[in-house]
Amino acid sequence: MVKIAFALGLVLFAQALLALSLVSAQQLLVPRNMPFGVTGPPSPVVAEVASKVGLDLTSYKDQAALTDAADRGELYGGYVSGGATDTVVVVPAKSFFAQTELEPAFVAAAHKLGQPVTVQTVAPLASTDPVGAVTSLLLLPLLIGGYLAAVLVYKAAHGTAAAPWRAVILAGYALVGALLTDLIAGLGIGAYSSSHFWPLLPCFWLITSAVALAAAAVQALVGKMGTLIVAVLFIAVGGPPAGGLGTYLLPVYWRNIGVVLPAQNAVTLINHVLYFGGSDISTPLTVLFLYAFFGIAVIGWFGRIRPGREAARTAPLPAGNPPDRRRAMIGMLVALGVCAVMQCLFATTYMSASHAPKADNLPFGTVGTSPVLPAAQKTISLKVTPYPTEAAAKTAIDEARIFGALVSSGTSNTLIVVPSMSDLAPLDLAVRFEEAAKATGQTVQVQQYAPTPLVPKDPFGLVQGLMLVPLLIGGYMSSTLLMAATGRAAGRWRAAQLAGFAVVSGLVIDLIVCYWLQGFPSHKFWITWPICSLVVAVVAFVAAILQKLLGPVGTLVTVVVMVLFGNPSSGGASGVPYLPAFWRDIGPYLPPRNGYVLLHHTIYFDGHGTSQALTVLLVYLGVAAAVLIVLDLRRPEAAVPVDATEAAAVSVPIGATP
């Protein structure tokens, strides 16, 4: 019983830490001391914006110097004053989210003060990366691939973490993993142009090597617990402040933490090679090389230099007769093969689902007729439903049936957007309809409407997607560590233990996100708790069944189903219409999509549109519970040798999105 309590307590700690890190780092993305260039005489427009937005202003002698700095990736934007017309310089490749904050703020301030202004774009994003997501998506396979390589090689080598051959094997795998990621994301999926294949390959190799070698070094210093330490430092704590959406949008303390960890430096390196010609990458290169050199030095010290390590120095594999060594070599190759498969899946699933979100049949309402609507439909795919009045259209919004509406009366057009429905759709709709209005000689006003407004600490509606990750991880970790603690994949009270854990973990996540981080309205606390617990219980029961049938391999199968296919198909903050067809079609059959819809629609749409999601999750829960009970009663139970520390170490990082 003590082992069981310790195992579930460890899972609860990992869940809480991951929820706290993910949500607190990414829930409120606003400029904070953001590098911004100015040139020309002091401008009241800059003063107006700087009084409301956190900018770190740097003066340049002229516009050319400012744009050169932006071209090198040193600035998130700039403002040129002094002429008949001022110029706002935006740098989408530095941060798409920062552009959506800065450009409208400066344009609005200029119009308010009566100053003509134009917008100049420097370093635009590629058409295959319209929202700047590729950098973060590339980090997932590289970071997790390096970490898993160190963990699985350590396990396959029976704990000889500091053997001298370890560095060579991990560096060799890092090259293979980097090549696979580059081939899949670049040439396969086309997330970036083929001209970046060779410049990015050594970057990928360095990132994966730095993580793998540093993880092996910590294992050598600490032993089995080293894998958990690395998971916490590199993934749970280091992943959220990676800053894939812009490091200067992060809270200051998270940005400072990320500076010394691999993930943020990896993001900077990839972004600057991809969009800024490799300029200003000395700092990330230095940090990543230091991690790699640290790993090599520690492995070398323990493997060749330190007295008392003679066995590790003289034998390239653990001691034993030739058949034992052959088995060890086969085990290591299998471990690296599993790692390569997982890295390829991370490179494929998340990248193909999210690198280029584009609306397809976006549910949309219309009141009246206007030439603006057919003009807009030339650039955005809408599934249009007519409504007799604006009130009827807003009722449809209240019931989560449409993402926006166009209300037309003569030459007057009002575009209603719903920020609580999608983080991307309001901006997407506004841009498309404003372009259409201009093309047709019409005018359009944009009006925001939400039945339950987004809370101040979650202005983009990102929190439900972020909190889903620790719920999924907690589900399969609880079953995995129970298996490790008891030595068996099931037991008489396994279902009850998992259900009890789900109730407690749902409460903990709810408390952290709602009251501590203020990530959603507090009056939704009590209804959110059972939903969180339901998601955890569903994943835990499914994992328990797969582990009962397949043993420890069941954990990997659960990860593939729930995280590698389920999470990308959830739709997340952008919404299901922005998913490619494959991911849009499989989502309704997997728990993550239904869990997200149930959470999101309950919090912001008073439970409208949740019947299908709730039904699917309850069916999963009921069927899984029944199957688990039947298997426990009818299937003979054999001992399953799983080390709790190793199980936790493998489970913790999977799905922790940077």
Secondary structure as GFF3:
##gff-version 3
##sequence-region A 1 658
A	DSSP	alpha_helix	2	26	.	.	.	ID=ss1
A	DSSP	beta_strand	34	39	.	.	.	ID=ss2
A	DSSP	alpha_helix	44	50	.	.	.	ID=ss3
A	DSSP	beta_strand	55	59	.	.	.	ID=ss4
A	DSSP	alpha_helix	63	71	.	.	.	ID=ss5
A	DSSP	beta_strand	77	80	.	.	.	ID=ss6
A	DSSP	beta_strand	86	90	.	.	.	ID=ss7
A	DSSP	alpha_helix	96	112	.	.	.	ID=ss8
A	DSSP	beta_strand	117	121	.	.	.	ID=ss9
A	DSSP	alpha_helix	134	156	.	.	.	ID=ss10
A	DSSP	alpha_helix	166	182	.	.	.	ID=ss11
A	DSSP	pi_helix	183	188	.	.	.	ID=ss12
A	DSSP	three_ten_helix	194	196	.	.	.	ID=ss13
A	DSSP	alpha_helix	197	222	.	.	.	ID=ss14
A	DSSP	alpha_helix	225	230	.	.	.	ID=ss15
A	DSSP	pi_helix	231	237	.	.	.	ID=ss16
A	DSSP	three_ten_helix	240	242	.	.	.	ID=ss17
A	DSSP	three_ten_helix	247	249	.	.	.	ID=ss18
A	DSSP	alpha_helix	252	259	.	.	.	ID=ss19
A	DSSP	alpha_helix	262	275	.	.	.	ID=ss20
A	DSSP	alpha_helix	282	300	.	.	.	ID=ss21
A	DSSP	pi_helix	301	305	.	.	.	ID=ss22
A	DSSP	alpha_helix	310	314	.	.	.	ID=ss23
A	DSSP	alpha_helix	322	354	.	.	.	ID=ss24
A	DSSP	beta_strand	362	367	.	.	.	ID=ss25
A	DSSP	alpha_helix	372	376	.	.	.	ID=ss26
A	DSSP	beta_strand	382	386	.	.	.	ID=ss27
A	DSSP	alpha_helix	390	398	.	.	.	ID=ss28
A	DSSP	beta_strand	404	409	.	.	.	ID=ss29
A	DSSP	beta_strand	412	417	.	.	.	ID=ss30
A	DSSP	alpha_helix	425	440	.	.	.	ID=ss31
A	DSSP	beta_strand	445	448	.	.	.	ID=ss32
A	DSSP	alpha_helix	463	486	.	.	.	ID=ss33
A	DSSP	alpha_helix	494	510	.	.	.	ID=ss34
A	DSSP	pi_helix	511	516	.	.	.	ID=ss35
A	DSSP	three_ten_helix	522	524	.	.	.	ID=ss36
A	DSSP	alpha_helix	525	550	.	.	.	ID=ss37
A	DSSP	alpha_helix	553	559	.	.	.	ID=ss38
A	DSSP	pi_helix	560	566	.	.	.	ID=ss39
A	DSSP	three_ten_helix	568	570	.	.	.	ID=ss40
A	DSSP	three_ten_helix	576	578	.	.	.	ID=ss41
A	DSSP	alpha_helix	581	586	.	.	.	ID=ss42
A	DSSP	three_ten_helix	587	589	.	.	.	ID=ss43
A	DSSP	alpha_helix	591	604	.	.	.	ID=ss44
A	DSSP	alpha_helix	611	634	.	.	.	ID=ss45
A	DSSP	alpha_helix	644	651	.	.	.	ID=ss46
###
